[in-house]
Amino acid sequence: MASSLVRSCSRRAVRTITAGRFMSNVPENTVYGGPKPQNPNQRVTLTQLRQKHRKGEPITVVTGYDYPSAVHIDTAGIDVCLVGDSASMVVHGYDTTLPISLDEMLVHCRAVARGAKRPLLVGDLPFGTYESSTNQAVDTAVRVLKEGGMDAIKLEGGSPSRITAAKSIVEAGIAVMGHVGLTPQAISVLGGFRPQGRNIASAVKVVETAMALQEAGCFSVVLECVPPPVAAAATSALHIPTIGIGAGPFCSGQVLVYHDLLGMMQHPHHAKVTPKFCKQYAQVGEVINKALLEYKEEVTKHSFPGPSHSPYKISSNDLDGFLIELQKMGLDKAASAAAASAQQMESSDSQSSQ
């Protein structure tokens, strides 16, 4: 029953949100390009994820927080883009996921929705926005879909009240991804970012909680920072996909944080919060730092911008008229500067063309 409700609510949510995405104004392609219209036929659906799961094909998930990251995730053909509350740490610079607000999360969601045409979009419910009551949970989830443009929501489940919240959200017609193991919003209770499932009781709890979230109607469950045998057991016990992060290779799919897998930042703060399980597939941060240093050096030496990056011209007749108008305004010094710059650019153009 819960599974059919999830399928039904997902179809309604995808139809509603996709229609909203077509309402975006596409700016005229002048100095800056704009977003391209989205094709609803390209959007990954829950049905497609279930088909991949049944075939044993791994599901790929990456977090995204803004338009550029969403475009990259989209271009790579990633199945699911998770707008995670990890934005609190990797974007806003906090030490935990707790401080980020719903309004801040909605800004991230909307930016991602504009940039990602293909992946299923899942938005995290931030701490403090769904724990008080099922009404609060449903209201928050509705905002994430209606205002954030998401296809589904994710919440951390570890207590009966959160599992009840997940069930209520599903019954309200919204697809839900669960999350067990290390649940970062519960670090106050867990005593920090500590792996779970490392003793008998904790391992059993991971599996039981995952099964409870499945029973509540979740279409998938994230398993974070648990030993591979525990993740394998949970994956085998469930008929919905498991998405691992620091949980070994036996899950139905994997998720990593965008900044972490790209090696985006070398700042001491980010090094402090980058998890041990993350593989860095690039050192993008080093490339960024090198580019910024080169830019600083060229600006300092007056070598940037040169002729090739000064494309906008004024005709000689208009320039002469402009100089006359400046002189009429009593701006002789400005007129001299304009004339000298025109001569310098003309000289630079001729040198570059030789």
Salt bridges, closest charged atoms under 4 A:
ASP74 OD1 - LYS117 NZ 3.54
ASP79 OD2 - LYS52 NZ 2.89
ASP79 OD1 - ARG118 NH2 3.94
ASP95 OD1 - HIS269 ND1 3.44
ASP95 OD1 - LYS272 NZ 3.47
ASP103 OD1 - ARG143 NH2 3.20
ASP124 OD1 - LYS154 NZ 2.92
GLU131 OE2 - ARG162 NH2 3.53
GLU147 OE2 - ARG143 NE 2.88
ASP151 OD1 - ARG21 NH2 3.65
GLU156 OE1 - ARG162 NH1 3.95
GLU171 OE2 - LYS167 NZ 2.41
GLU224 OE1 - HIS179 NE2 2.86
ASP260 OD1 - HIS270 NE2 3.17
GLU294 OE2 - LYS290 NZ 2.51
GLU297 OE2 - LYS301 NZ 2.84
GLU325 OE2 - LYS328 NZ 3.57
ASP349 OD2 - LYS313 NZ 3.49
